[in-house]
Amino acid sequence: MIIEIGIVAGEIWHFLENRPNKESLLSEMINCLGRPRELVLMSVGWLGREGHVVISGDQDYKITLRR
């Protein structure tokens, strides 16, 4: 499972890297990646813990790639 979380974390990184402001709403990211919601959440958490993304918002979280 840890390998799959890491793979999806990489997919999130590339997804955000190609966005105009290097950011996305979590719901949009889940829809675009086509991965299970729980797996995307774990991967975003991993990236957040390592300081690679900033997570903000209340209802629909905004995920921003740290520059």
Biopython code that builds the backbone (N, CA, C, O; Angstrom):
import numpy as np
from Bio.PDB.StructureBuilder import StructureBuilder

atoms = [
    (1, "MET", "N", (0.824, -1.199, 0.000)),
    (1, "MET", "CA", (0.000, 0.000, 0.000)),
    (1, "MET", "C", (0.864, 1.257, 0.000)),
    (1, "MET", "O", (0.520, 2.239, -0.659)),
    (2, "ILE", "N", (1.979, 1.245, 0.726)),
    (2, "ILE", "CA", (2.838, 2.428, 0.810)),
    (2, "ILE", "C", (3.400, 2.785, -0.559)),
    (2, "ILE", "O", (3.596, 3.963, -0.856)),
    (3, "ILE", "N", (3.662, 1.790, -1.392)),
    (3, "ILE", "CA", (4.171, 2.055, -2.736)),
    (3, "ILE", "C", (3.109, 2.746, -3.576)),
    (3, "ILE", "O", (3.410, 3.692, -4.304)),
    (4, "GLU", "N", (1.864, 2.280, -3.479)),
    (4, "GLU", "CA", (0.771, 2.884, -4.228)),
    (4, "GLU", "C", (0.523, 4.334, -3.778)),
    (4, "GLU", "O", (0.238, 5.201, -4.605)),
    (5, "ILE", "N", (0.632, 4.589, -2.478)),
    (5, "ILE", "CA", (0.479, 5.959, -1.971)),
    (5, "ILE", "C", (1.566, 6.847, -2.565)),
    (5, "ILE", "O", (1.294, 7.980, -2.963)),
    (6, "GLY", "N", (2.779, 6.347, -2.626)),
    (6, "GLY", "CA", (3.882, 7.109, -3.207)),
    (6, "GLY", "C", (3.693, 7.371, -4.690)),
    (6, "GLY", "O", (4.018, 8.455, -5.175)),
    (7, "ILE", "N", (3.174, 6.395, -5.410)),
    (7, "ILE", "CA", (2.915, 6.572, -6.844)),
    (7, "ILE", "C", (1.867, 7.656, -7.063)),
    (7, "ILE", "O", (2.039, 8.521, -7.922)),
    (8, "VAL", "N", (0.788, 7.617, -6.296)),
    (8, "VAL", "CA", (-0.270, 8.617, -6.433)),
    (8, "VAL", "C", (0.238, 9.987, -5.982)),
    (8, "VAL", "O", (-0.162, 11.006, -6.547)),
    (9, "ALA", "N", (1.101, 10.026, -4.986)),
    (9, "ALA", "CA", (1.705, 11.298, -4.573)),
    (9, "ALA", "C", (2.470, 11.910, -5.744)),
    (9, "ALA", "O", (2.416, 13.122, -5.954)),
    (10, "GLY", "N", (3.168, 11.095, -6.493)),
    (10, "GLY", "CA", (3.863, 11.575, -7.685)),
    (10, "GLY", "C", (2.898, 12.080, -8.745)),
    (10, "GLY", "O", (3.160, 13.090, -9.398)),
    (11, "GLU", "N", (1.785, 11.381, -8.917)),
    (11, "GLU", "CA", (0.770, 11.820, -9.870)),
    (11, "GLU", "C", (0.180, 13.162, -9.446)),
    (11, "GLU", "O", (-0.078, 14.022, -10.288)),
    (12, "ILE", "N", (-0.032, 13.344, -8.148)),
    (12, "ILE", "CA", (-0.546, 14.619, -7.633)),
    (12, "ILE", "C", (0.466, 15.722, -7.896)),
    (12, "ILE", "O", (0.095, 16.812, -8.331)),
    (13, "TRP", "N", (1.726, 15.454, -7.639)),
    (13, "TRP", "CA", (2.791, 16.428, -7.862)),
    (13, "TRP", "C", (2.774, 16.901, -9.321)),
    (13, "TRP", "O", (2.801, 18.102, -9.589)),
    (14, "HIS", "N", (2.728, 15.951, -10.257)),
    (14, "HIS", "CA", (2.724, 16.297, -11.677)),
    (14, "HIS", "C", (1.443, 17.027, -12.071)),
    (14, "HIS", "O", (1.476, 17.952, -12.882)),
    (15, "PHE", "N", (0.319, 16.611, -11.498)),
    (15, "PHE", "CA", (-0.958, 17.276, -11.760)),
    (15, "PHE", "C", (-0.880, 18.741, -11.347)),
    (15, "PHE", "O", (-1.257, 19.625, -12.116)),
    (16, "LEU", "N", (-0.394, 19.001, -10.137)),
    (16, "LEU", "CA", (-0.289, 20.370, -9.646)),
    (16, "LEU", "C", (0.760, 21.169, -10.415)),
    (16, "LEU", "O", (0.568, 22.359, -10.661)),
    (17, "GLU", "N", (1.840, 20.546, -10.789)),
    (17, "GLU", "CA", (2.910, 21.208, -11.529)),
    (17, "GLU", "C", (2.397, 21.768, -12.853)),
    (17, "GLU", "O", (2.878, 22.800, -13.321)),
    (18, "ASN", "N", (1.432, 21.097, -13.451)),
    (18, "ASN", "CA", (0.893, 21.518, -14.748)),
    (18, "ASN", "C", (-0.294, 22.461, -14.641)),
    (18, "ASN", "O", (-0.845, 22.870, -15.663)),
    (19, "ARG", "N", (-0.698, 22.813, -13.435)),
    (19, "ARG", "CA", (-1.814, 23.748, -13.232)),
    (19, "ARG", "C", (-1.283, 25.177, -13.305)),
    (19, "ARG", "O", (-0.136, 25.428, -12.936)),
    (20, "PRO", "N", (-2.115, 26.129, -13.784)),
    (20, "PRO", "CA", (-1.650, 27.528, -13.911)),
    (20, "PRO", "C", (-1.077, 28.120, -12.624)),
    (20, "PRO", "O", (-0.011, 28.735, -12.661)),
    (21, "ASN", "N", (-1.741, 27.953, -11.512)),
    (21, "ASN", "CA", (-1.254, 28.515, -10.242)),
    (21, "ASN", "C", (-0.661, 27.450, -9.329)),
    (21, "ASN", "O", (-0.449, 27.689, -8.140)),
    (22, "LYS", "N", (-0.398, 26.288, -9.885)),
    (22, "LYS", "CA", (0.149, 25.164, -9.108)),
    (22, "LYS", "C", (-0.787, 24.765, -7.972)),
    (22, "LYS", "O", (-0.331, 24.348, -6.907)),
    (23, "GLU", "N", (-2.129, 24.893, -8.201)),
    (23, "GLU", "CA", (-3.090, 24.567, -7.157)),
    (23, "GLU", "C", (-4.344, 23.948, -7.753)),
    (23, "GLU", "O", (-4.611, 24.078, -8.948)),
    (24, "SER", "N", (-5.112, 23.267, -6.896)),
    (24, "SER", "CA", (-6.356, 22.637, -7.317)),
    (24, "SER", "C", (-7.218, 22.402, -6.092)),
    (24, "SER", "O", (-6.715, 22.242, -4.980)),
    (25, "LEU", "N", (-8.529, 22.382, -6.314)),
    (25, "LEU", "CA", (-9.428, 21.938, -5.259)),
    (25, "LEU", "C", (-9.317, 20.429, -5.155)),
    (25, "LEU", "O", (-9.114, 19.746, -6.159)),
    (26, "LEU", "N", (-9.448, 19.915, -3.962)),
    (26, "LEU", "CA", (-9.324, 18.473, -3.744)),
    (26, "LEU", "C", (-10.332, 17.698, -4.579)),
    (26, "LEU", "O", (-9.982, 16.676, -5.170)),
    (27, "SER", "N", (-11.571, 18.161, -4.638)),
    (27, "SER", "CA", (-12.602, 17.452, -5.400)),
    (27, "SER", "C", (-12.246, 17.369, -6.879)),
    (27, "SER", "O", (-12.455, 16.335, -7.512)),
    (28, "GLU", "N", (-11.715, 18.445, -7.427)),
    (28, "GLU", "CA", (-11.308, 18.454, -8.832)),
    (28, "GLU", "C", (-10.153, 17.483, -9.063)),
    (28, "GLU", "O", (-10.125, 16.755, -10.056)),
    (29, "MET", "N", (-9.206, 17.483, -8.137)),
    (29, "MET", "CA", (-8.058, 16.592, -8.250)),
    (29, "MET", "C", (-8.496, 15.133, -8.236)),
    (29, "MET", "O", (-8.006, 14.329, -9.030)),
    (30, "ILE", "N", (-9.408, 14.792, -7.346)),
    (30, "ILE", "CA", (-9.901, 13.416, -7.251)),
    (30, "ILE", "C", (-10.557, 13.007, -8.561)),
    (30, "ILE", "O", (-10.324, 11.905, -9.058)),
    (31, "ASN", "N", (-11.380, 13.894, -9.122)),
    (31, "ASN", "CA", (-12.060, 13.594, -10.389)),
    (31, "ASN", "C", (-11.081, 13.439, -11.541)),
    (31, "ASN", "O", (-11.236, 12.536, -12.364)),
    (32, "CYS", "N", (-10.088, 14.295, -11.612)),
    (32, "CYS", "CA", (-9.138, 14.277, -12.723)),
    (32, "CYS", "C", (-8.163, 13.104, -12.657)),
    (32, "CYS", "O", (-7.791, 12.547, -13.690)),
    (33, "LEU", "N", (-7.754, 12.731, -11.462)),
    (33, "LEU", "CA", (-6.778, 11.649, -11.324)),
    (33, "LEU", "C", (-7.391, 10.270, -11.546)),
    (33, "LEU", "O", (-6.703, 9.336, -11.958)),
    (34, "GLY", "N", (-8.688, 10.151, -11.270)),
    (34, "GLY", "CA", (-9.335, 8.852, -11.463)),
    (34, "GLY", "C", (-8.854, 7.779, -10.500)),
    (34, "GLY", "O", (-8.901, 6.590, -10.816)),
    (35, "ARG", "N", (-8.401, 8.186, -9.351)),
    (35, "ARG", "CA", (-7.942, 7.261, -8.299)),
    (35, "ARG", "C", (-8.963, 7.247, -7.169)),
    (35, "ARG", "O", (-9.735, 8.195, -7.027)),
    (36, "PRO", "N", (-8.979, 6.185, -6.360)),
    (36, "PRO", "CA", (-9.905, 6.172, -5.222)),
    (36, "PRO", "C", (-9.661, 7.357, -4.289)),
    (36, "PRO", "O", (-8.519, 7.732, -4.021)),
    (37, "ARG", "N", (-10.743, 7.930, -3.807)),
    (37, "ARG", "CA", (-10.695, 9.114, -2.944)),
    (37, "ARG", "C", (-9.759, 8.903, -1.753)),
    (37, "ARG", "O", (-8.946, 9.772, -1.437)),
    (38, "GLU", "N", (-9.874, 7.764, -1.103)),
    (38, "GLU", "CA", (-9.069, 7.481, 0.086)),
    (38, "GLU", "C", (-7.579, 7.469, -0.238)),
    (38, "GLU", "O", (-6.760, 7.927, 0.559)),
    (39, "LEU", "N", (-7.234, 6.946, -1.405)),
    (39, "LEU", "CA", (-5.831, 6.887, -1.809)),
    (39, "LEU", "C", (-5.295, 8.292, -2.093)),
    (39, "LEU", "O", (-4.160, 8.609, -1.737)),
    (40, "VAL", "N", (-6.110, 9.129, -2.733)),
    (40, "VAL", "CA", (-5.698, 10.515, -2.988)),
    (40, "VAL", "C", (-5.521, 11.251, -1.663)),
    (40, "VAL", "O", (-4.561, 12.004, -1.497)),
    (41, "LEU", "N", (-6.435, 11.041, -0.722)),
    (41, "LEU", "CA", (-6.325, 11.694, 0.583)),
    (41, "LEU", "C", (-5.051, 11.289, 1.312)),
    (41, "LEU", "O", (-4.370, 12.137, 1.889)),
    (42, "MET", "N", (-4.724, 10.000, 1.289)),
    (42, "MET", "CA", (-3.494, 9.543, 1.945)),
    (42, "MET", "C", (-2.266, 10.159, 1.279)),
    (42, "MET", "O", (-1.316, 10.550, 1.957)),
    (43, "SER", "N", (-2.290, 10.241, -0.040)),
    (43, "SER", "CA", (-1.152, 10.782, -0.779)),
    (43, "SER", "C", (-0.998, 12.284, -0.548)),
    (43, "SER", "O", (0.122, 12.777, -0.417)),
    (44, "VAL", "N", (-2.112, 13.012, -0.496)),
    (44, "VAL", "CA", (-2.050, 14.438, -0.187)),
    (44, "VAL", "C", (-1.506, 14.633, 1.224)),
    (44, "VAL", "O", (-0.697, 15.531, 1.459)),
    (45, "GLY", "N", (-1.940, 13.802, 2.156)),
    (45, "GLY", "CA", (-1.429, 13.869, 3.522)),
    (45, "GLY", "C", (0.077, 13.642, 3.575)),
    (45, "GLY", "O", (0.793, 14.332, 4.301)),
    (46, "TRP", "N", (0.545, 12.680, 2.807)),
    (46, "TRP", "CA", (1.974, 12.395, 2.739)),
    (46, "TRP", "C", (2.733, 13.628, 2.229)),
    (46, "TRP", "O", (3.729, 14.050, 2.818)),
    (47, "LEU", "N", (2.236, 14.196, 1.113)),
    (47, "LEU", "CA", (2.888, 15.376, 0.544)),
    (47, "LEU", "C", (2.851, 16.560, 1.511)),
    (47, "LEU", "O", (3.810, 17.327, 1.606)),
    (48, "GLY", "N", (1.733, 16.699, 2.226)),
    (48, "GLY", "CA", (1.613, 17.767, 3.204)),
    (48, "GLY", "C", (2.569, 17.585, 4.363)),
    (48, "GLY", "O", (3.198, 18.543, 4.810)),
    (49, "ARG", "N", (2.680, 16.375, 4.845)),
    (49, "ARG", "CA", (3.571, 16.077, 5.975)),
    (49, "ARG", "C", (5.027, 16.335, 5.620)),
    (49, "ARG", "O", (5.813, 16.784, 6.455)),
    (50, "GLU", "N", (5.377, 16.044, 4.367)),
    (50, "GLU", "CA", (6.748, 16.266, 3.925)),
    (50, "GLU", "C", (6.999, 17.708, 3.496)),
    (50, "GLU", "O", (8.121, 18.056, 3.128)),
    (51, "GLY", "N", (5.964, 18.553, 3.540)),
    (51, "GLY", "CA", (6.127, 19.965, 3.225)),
    (51, "GLY", "C", (6.133, 20.302, 1.748)),
    (51, "GLY", "O", (6.576, 21.384, 1.364)),
    (52, "HIS", "N", (5.648, 19.391, 0.911)),
    (52, "HIS", "CA", (5.642, 19.630, -0.524)),
    (52, "HIS", "C", (4.399, 20.365, -1.008)),
    (52, "HIS", "O", (4.421, 20.984, -2.072)),
    (53, "VAL", "N", (3.312, 20.303, -0.237)),
    (53, "VAL", "CA", (2.085, 21.007, -0.599)),
    (53, "VAL", "C", (1.555, 21.763, 0.621)),
    (53, "VAL", "O", (1.860, 21.438, 1.768)),
    (54, "VAL", "N", (0.749, 22.784, 0.323)),
    (54, "VAL", "CA", (0.044, 23.530, 1.355)),
    (54, "VAL", "C", (-1.430, 23.170, 1.217)),
    (54, "VAL", "O", (-1.982, 23.209, 0.117)),
    (55, "ILE", "N", (-2.060, 22.824, 2.320)),
    (55, "ILE", "CA", (-3.466, 22.444, 2.332)),
    (55, "ILE", "C", (-4.228, 23.536, 3.071)),
    (55, "ILE", "O", (-3.917, 23.842, 4.222)),
    (56, "SER", "N", (-5.232, 24.131, 2.407)),
    (56, "SER", "CA", (-5.994, 25.210, 3.031)),
    (56, "SER", "C", (-7.470, 25.074, 2.681)),
    (56, "SER", "O", (-7.833, 24.362, 1.746)),
    (57, "GLY", "N", (-8.310, 25.758, 3.434)),
    (57, "GLY", "CA", (-9.742, 25.757, 3.166)),
    (57, "GLY", "C", (-10.522, 24.971, 4.187)),
    (57, "GLY", "O", (-9.961, 24.299, 5.052)),
    (58, "ASP", "N", (-11.849, 25.071, 4.067)),
    (58, "ASP", "CA", (-12.741, 24.394, 5.009)),
    (58, "ASP", "C", (-13.586, 23.313, 4.342)),
    (58, "ASP", "O", (-13.493, 22.139, 4.701)),
    (59, "GLN", "N", (-14.397, 23.701, 3.387)),
    (59, "GLN", "CA", (-15.334, 22.769, 2.758)),
    (59, "GLN", "C", (-14.628, 21.869, 1.736)),
    (59, "GLN", "O", (-14.577, 20.650, 1.897)),
    (60, "ASP", "N", (-14.095, 22.483, 0.698)),
    (60, "ASP", "CA", (-13.362, 21.757, -0.337)),
    (60, "ASP", "C", (-11.925, 22.259, -0.281)),
    (60, "ASP", "O", (-11.641, 23.381, -0.702)),
    (61, "TYR", "N", (-11.039, 21.454, 0.224)),
    (61, "TYR", "CA", (-9.661, 21.880, 0.450)),
    (61, "TYR", "C", (-8.970, 22.290, -0.842)),
    (61, "TYR", "O", (-9.171, 21.683, -1.895)),
    (62, "LYS", "N", (-8.153, 23.330, -0.739)),
    (62, "LYS", "CA", (-7.313, 23.756, -1.843)),
    (62, "LYS", "C", (-5.917, 23.220, -1.565)),
    (62, "LYS", "O", (-5.367, 23.417, -0.481)),
    (63, "ILE", "N", (-5.350, 22.537, -2.557)),
    (63, "ILE", "CA", (-4.025, 21.965, -2.441)),
    (63, "ILE", "C", (-3.108, 22.758, -3.358)),
    (63, "ILE", "O", (-3.365, 22.872, -4.556)),
    (64, "THR", "N", (-2.039, 23.305, -2.795)),
    (64, "THR", "CA", (-1.104, 24.129, -3.555)),
    (64, "THR", "C", (0.294, 23.545, -3.444)),
    (64, "THR", "O", (0.762, 23.226, -2.351)),
    (65, "LEU", "N", (0.952, 23.410, -4.579)),
    (65, "LEU", "CA", (2.329, 22.938, -4.594)),
    (65, "LEU", "C", (3.219, 24.017, -4.004)),
    (65, "LEU", "O", (3.172, 25.171, -4.431)),
    (66, "ARG", "N", (4.030, 23.642, -3.022)),
    (66, "ARG", "CA", (4.939, 24.596, -2.395)),
    (66, "ARG", "C", (6.074, 24.885, -3.372)),
    (66, "ARG", "O", (6.645, 23.975, -3.974)),
    (67, "ARG", "N", (6.384, 26.152, -3.514)),
    (67, "ARG", "CA", (7.435, 26.552, -4.479)),
    (67, "ARG", "C", (8.753, 26.724, -3.807)),
    (67, "ARG", "O", (9.741, 27.056, -4.463)),
]
sb = StructureBuilder()
sb.init_structure("model")
sb.init_model(0)
sb.init_chain("A")
sb.init_seg("    ")
for serial, (resi, resn, name, xyz) in enumerate(atoms, 1):
    if name == "N":
        sb.init_residue(resn, " ", resi, " ")
    sb.init_atom(name, np.array(xyz, "f"), 0.0, 1.0, " ", f" {name:<3s}", serial, name[0])
structure = sb.get_structure()
